[in-house]
Amino acid sequence: MSTRHYPDGVLVGRARVPGQACPRIVTVRNGELFDITAKGFATVRDIAESGKAAEHVRNASGTSLGNADAIVANSLAASHDPSQPSLLSPIDLQSIKASGVTFVVSLLERVIEEQARGDKARADSLRGEILDLIGTDLSELVPGSETAAKVKAALIEKGVWSQYLEVGIGPDAEIFTKGQPMSSVGYGAEVGLHPISSWNNPEPEVALLVTSKGEIIGATLGNDVNLRDVEGRSALLLGKAKDNNASASLGPFVRLFDGDFTLDSVKQSEIALRVEGQDGFVLEGHSSMSQISRTPESLVAATIGGHHQYPDGLVLYLGTMFAPVKDRDGAGKGFTHKLGDVVTISTSELGTLSNTVNLSTQCPPWTYGTSHLLRDLAKADLL
């Protein structure tokens, strides 16, 4: 992978530019960041809904804002110079949705480990029983299938069924609202943990850009910041566990589909995660999109269609197979974030997304919403 934080391809994003009241629409050309904001194409939503997003971004006239690498570096909260441009989240008016429990392999392994309570022999026995029932590899178990229904029945009989298994291998995907339009943060920003949480983790994911017609037109990286203790207490606390100030990170850019980059490219992505703590702790992991149990198309179909419309389109986090278990503060204590952790998510197809962990109450508050954007665009005669 390139040492740059963004890939080649047709990229679109947003930037904060000194002297400009509203966020600017940007792309990368020959190592420079270009402002391509134009009347009628002043939001990522408008570009996505045009029906020719990649063509528009590729051909739009623009003004250079400077070296793209320098602007990406200036986007880091720790070294930000407000007199220079910096990246924002690459989406604006789209709804921010997410899917969960989309990787059967990691889901069932966690259930097996949970039931075995550290007894490797018991874990091997339970795994063998499930594999005998399935007659194939866990990665080939199709949620909602007849085989999955048999597994469900067997696990219920063994007393190990849960609401997570229901959405993991049952007929219906878990789709939830991760955040409101305009609430996501971008490359370099702080990501927020609700202060009540003492057990939490990053979730490195691919997120799809989807139009109001349900067409998937691009992808970006995302960190679906998660409070494991809050969600674990009750699934009814999912909103509290998932939707907090600065808890949804996306970026650095949306890469739009074109001849060289397609949804099939996304399906083969290998996503790397690295967490570096101020205490010297380092956690590394990866998530392979080829192991996803529900196809991206099926997750999009479960989100948007005749049953639910999104006039401004949406971004959909696809879930992760990564569940951090590396002990941090001693044997058996597992992993949880500490303030100041730097979380880096990367893949060759989409670049690198880096954020620093803080409390949601200490991250910059979300004060610039849809109404503010529309007023500023109107004043600038860009609508």
Secondary structure, 3 states (H helix, E strand, C coil): CCCCCCCCCCEEEEEECCCCCCCEEEEEECCEEEECCECCECCHHHHHHCCCHHHHHHHCCCEEEEEHHHHHHHCCHHHCCCCCCEEECCCCCCEEEEEECCCHHHHHHHHHHHHHCCCHHHHHHHHHHHHHHHCCCHHHCCCCCHHHHHHHHHHHHCCCCCHHHHHHHCCCCEEEEEECCCCCECCCCEEEECCCCCCEECCEEEEEEECCCCCEEEEEEEEECEEHHHHHHCHHHHHHHHCCCCCEEEEEEEEECCCCCCHHHHHCCEEEEEEECCCCCEEEEEEEHHHCCCCHHHHHHHHCECCECCCCCEEEECCCCCCCCCCCCCCCCCCCCCCCCEEEEEECCCEEEEEEEEECCCCCCCCCCHHHHHHHHHHCCCC
